[in-house]
Amino acid sequence: MRGAARRNRDLCWIGGSEFNSAVERWYFEKGSYPAKDLSDIGANASYFPNGLPTNPLTGAEYTLDANNRAQ
């Protein structure tokens, strides 16, 4: 993988990992996963003080897949 492609892949992985960490923290603190539309976790500044993150490569907002992971 060449430099720019690797950098973009790494940025997406880092952003998704940070998002997944917040989702897992929500689960452990609340006892359930956030709403699929992220309305609950997205409105809570304790988890995302700057608002919901976006994929740094595509600019699209992260969403939860069927396994409650970033997609």
Backbone as a printed PyTorch tensor [residue, N CA C, xyz], in Angstrom:
tensor([[[  0.8580,  -1.1690,   0.0000],
         [  0.0000,   0.0000,   0.0000],
         [  0.9020,   1.2300,   0.0000]],

        [[  0.5620,   2.1640,  -0.8260],
         [  1.3700,   3.3650,  -0.9670],
         [  1.0500,   4.3770,   0.1250]],

        [[  1.8650,   5.4000,   0.2400],
         [  1.7910,   6.3780,   1.3200],
         [  0.4310,   7.0040,   1.5670]],

        [[ -0.1610,   7.6330,   0.5440],
         [ -1.4340,   8.3270,   0.7330],
         [ -2.5490,   7.3440,   1.0720]],

        [[ -2.5790,   6.2240,   0.4150],
         [ -3.6150,   5.2210,   0.6910],
         [ -3.4800,   4.6830,   2.1080]],

        [[ -2.2560,   4.4420,   2.5270],
         [ -2.0250,   3.9510,   3.8910],
         [ -2.4350,   5.0040,   4.9120]],

        [[ -2.0840,   6.2500,   4.6710],
         [ -2.4540,   7.3290,   5.5870],
         [ -3.9720,   7.4340,   5.7060]],

        [[ -4.6780,   7.3780,   4.5850],
         [ -6.1380,   7.4590,   4.6040],
         [ -6.7490,   6.2780,   5.3480]],

        [[ -6.2280,   5.1020,   5.1230],
         [ -6.7230,   3.9170,   5.8280],
         [ -6.5030,   4.0670,   7.3190]],

        [[ -5.3330,   4.5500,   7.6990],
         [ -5.0180,   4.7290,   9.1130],
         [ -5.9050,   5.7810,   9.7630]],

        [[ -6.1860,   6.8760,   9.0610],
         [ -7.0740,   7.9100,   9.5910],
         [ -8.4740,   7.3540,   9.8310]],

        [[ -8.9740,   6.5530,   8.8910],
         [-10.2990,   5.9480,   9.0550],
         [-10.2940,   4.9900,  10.2320]],

        [[ -9.2390,   4.2160,  10.3740],
         [ -9.1440,   3.2510,  11.4660],
         [ -9.1070,   3.9750,  12.8130]],

        [[ -8.3220,   5.0370,  12.9050],
         [ -8.2160,   5.7920,  14.1570],
         [ -9.5600,   6.4200,  14.5090]],

        [[-10.1940,   7.0730,  13.5530],
         [-11.4940,   7.6900,  13.8090],
         [-12.5370,   6.6670,  14.2280]],

        [[-12.5660,   5.5310,  13.5410],
         [-13.5070,   4.4730,  13.8920],
         [-13.2140,   3.8860,  15.2520]],

        [[-11.9550,   3.7690,  15.5960],
         [-11.5820,   3.2320,  16.9050],
         [-12.0190,   4.1590,  18.0270]],

        [[-11.8460,   5.4500,  17.8420],
         [-12.2830,   6.4190,  18.8510],
         [-13.8010,   6.3780,  19.0000]],

        [[-14.4980,   6.2730,  17.8900],
         [-15.9530,   6.1740,  17.9140],
         [-16.3860,   4.9040,  18.6440]],

        [[-15.7690,   3.7790,  18.2990],
         [-16.1020,   2.5040,  18.9450],
         [-15.8230,   2.5440,  20.4440]],

        [[-14.7600,   3.2060,  20.8440],
         [-14.4500,   3.3230,  22.2730],
         [-15.5570,   4.0680,  23.0140]],

        [[-16.0650,   5.1350,  22.4170],
         [-17.1490,   5.8920,  23.0460],
         [-18.4200,   5.0410,  23.1230]],

        [[-18.7000,   4.2740,  22.0870],
         [-19.8770,   3.4000,  22.0810],
         [-19.7490,   2.3430,  23.1730]],

        [[-18.5760,   1.7570,  23.3140],
         [-18.3630,   0.7490,  24.3580],
         [-18.4810,   1.3640,  25.7570]],

        [[-17.9520,   2.5670,  25.9110],
         [-18.0600,   3.2450,  27.2030],
         [-19.5310,   3.4920,  27.5230]],

        [[-20.3170,   3.9280,  26.5370],
         [-21.7540,   4.1290,  26.7200],
         [-22.3960,   2.8240,  27.1940]],

        [[-22.0540,   1.7260,  26.5350],
         [-22.6320,   0.4300,  26.8880],
         [-22.3320,   0.0650,  28.3430]],

        [[-21.0910,   0.2260,  28.7630],
         [-20.7140,  -0.1300,  30.1250],
         [-21.3340,   0.8060,  31.1630]],

        [[-21.5120,   2.0610,  30.8160],
         [-22.0970,   3.0140,  31.7580],
         [-23.6240,   2.9750,  31.7830]],

        [[-24.2470,   2.6820,  30.6440],
         [-25.7090,   2.7390,  30.5400],
         [-26.3720,   1.3620,  30.5450]],

        [[-25.6180,   0.3120,  30.2170],
         [-26.1850,  -1.0330,  30.1920],
         [-26.8300,  -1.4300,  28.8800]],

        [[-26.7740,  -0.5650,  27.8850],
         [-27.2840,  -0.8830,  26.5530],
         [-26.5110,  -0.0420,  25.5410]],

        [[-26.5800,  -0.4540,  24.2930],
         [-25.8960,   0.3050,  23.2530],
         [-26.6870,   1.5570,  22.9040]],

        [[-26.0360,   2.5530,  22.3250],
         [-26.7510,   3.7620,  21.9060],
         [-27.7970,   3.4290,  20.8430]],

        [[-28.7260,   4.3510,  20.6680],
         [-29.7330,   4.2070,  19.6130],
         [-29.0330,   4.1150,  18.2570]],

        [[-29.6100,   3.3520,  17.3500],
         [-29.0020,   3.1890,  16.0190],
         [-28.8480,   4.5170,  15.2940]],

        [[-29.7410,   5.4780,  15.5710],
         [-29.6080,   6.7820,  14.9180],
         [-28.6560,   7.7180,  15.6650]],

        [[-28.0710,   7.2180,  16.7810],
         [-27.0690,   7.9300,  17.5770],
         [-27.5980,   9.2070,  18.2130]],

        [[-28.9210,   9.3350,  18.2960],
         [-29.5100,  10.5520,  18.8600],
         [-29.1690,  10.7280,  20.3350]],

        [[-28.9970,   9.6420,  21.0540],
         [-28.7010,   9.7480,  22.4740],
         [-27.2280,  10.0440,  22.7420]],

        [[-26.3560,   9.2390,  22.2090],
         [-24.9240,   9.4530,  22.4460],
         [-24.4310,  10.7250,  21.7480]],

        [[-25.0120,  11.0410,  20.6040],
         [-24.6020,  12.2370,  19.8690],
         [-24.9700,  13.5250,  20.5740]],

        [[-26.0130,  13.4760,  21.3970],
         [-26.4540,  14.6650,  22.1200],
         [-25.7530,  14.8220,  23.4600]],

        [[-24.9110,  13.8690,  23.8100],
         [-24.2500,  13.8850,  25.1150],
         [-22.8010,  14.3460,  24.9430]],

        [[-22.5120,  15.5410,  25.3950],
         [-21.1750,  16.1240,  25.2280],
         [-20.0970,  15.3790,  26.0010]],

        [[-20.4730,  14.5290,  26.9300],
         [-19.4770,  13.7260,  27.6530],
         [-18.8160,  12.7010,  26.7310]],

        [[-19.5220,  12.3250,  25.6870],
         [-18.9900,  11.3220,  24.7670],
         [-18.3880,  11.9670,  23.5230]],

        [[-19.0620,  12.9520,  22.9810],
         [-18.5700,  13.6410,  21.7900],
         [-18.7160,  15.1380,  21.9820]],

        [[-17.7700,  15.7670,  22.7040],
         [-17.8860,  17.1980,  23.0110],
         [-17.9310,  18.0960,  21.7730]],

        [[-17.3930,  17.6210,  20.6790],
         [-17.3880,  18.4140,  19.4400],
         [-18.4220,  17.9140,  18.4490]],

        [[-19.3980,  17.1490,  18.9190],
         [-20.3920,  16.5690,  18.0240],
         [-19.9150,  15.2250,  17.5040]],

        [[-20.8130,  14.5310,  16.8410],
         [-20.4570,  13.2220,  16.3010],
         [-19.3270,  13.3590,  15.2790]],

        [[-18.3640,  12.4600,  15.3350],
         [-17.2540,  12.5390,  14.3830],
         [-17.6820,  12.0770,  12.9950]],

        [[-16.9100,  12.4590,  12.0280],
         [-17.1290,  12.0020,  10.6630],
         [-15.9120,  11.2170,  10.1960]],

        [[-16.1360,  10.3970,   9.2080],
         [-15.0540,   9.6340,   8.6040],
         [-14.1110,  10.6410,   7.9450]],

        [[-12.8350,  10.6590,   8.3270],
         [-11.9230,  11.6740,   7.7860],
         [-11.6620,  11.5180,   6.2900]],

        [[-11.9250,  10.3610,   5.7530],
         [-11.6880,  10.1360,   4.3300],
         [-12.8870,  10.5580,   3.4910]],

        [[-14.0840,  10.1830,   3.9240],
         [-15.2840,  10.4320,   3.1220],
         [-16.0850,  11.6360,   3.5860]],

        [[-15.9030,  12.0360,   4.8500],
         [-16.6920,  13.1210,   5.4100],
         [-18.0650,  12.6750,   5.8910]],

        [[-18.4020,  11.4060,   5.6840],
         [-19.7000,  10.8780,   6.1210],
         [-19.6820,  10.6430,   7.6210]],

        [[-20.8500,  10.7940,   8.2440],
         [-20.9430,  10.5130,   9.6720],
         [-20.8280,   9.0080,   9.8850]],

        [[-20.1760,   8.6400,  10.9880],
         [-20.1460,   7.2380,  11.3510],
         [-21.5450,   6.8030,  11.7620]],

        [[-21.8690,   5.5500,  11.4960],
         [-23.1040,   4.9410,  11.9460],
         [-22.7640,   3.6290,  12.6180]],

        [[-23.7430,   3.0380,  13.2770],
         [-23.5420,   1.7300,  13.9160],
         [-24.0040,   0.6240,  12.9720]],

        [[-23.1820,  -0.4100,  12.8590],
         [-23.6060,  -1.5680,  12.0840],
         [-24.3870,  -2.5260,  12.9810]],

        [[-24.7190,  -3.7010,  12.4950],
         [-25.5070,  -4.6720,  13.2570],
         [-24.7980,  -5.1310,  14.5300]],

        [[-23.4770,  -5.0080,  14.5730],
         [-22.6940,  -5.4000,  15.7420],
         [-22.3070,  -4.2200,  16.6240]],

        [[-22.9530,  -3.0860,  16.3970],
         [-22.7010,  -1.8500,  17.1580],
         [-21.2670,  -1.3680,  17.0310]],

        [[-20.7240,  -1.4560,  15.8410],
         [-19.3770,  -0.9720,  15.5270],
         [-19.4850,   0.1130,  14.4700]],

        [[-18.4730,   0.9470,  14.4020],
         [-18.4560,   2.0380,  13.4180],
         [-18.4500,   1.4830,  12.0030]],

        [[-19.2300,   2.1580,  11.1660],
         [-19.1750,   1.8390,   9.7350],
         [-19.2510,   3.1340,   8.9550]]])
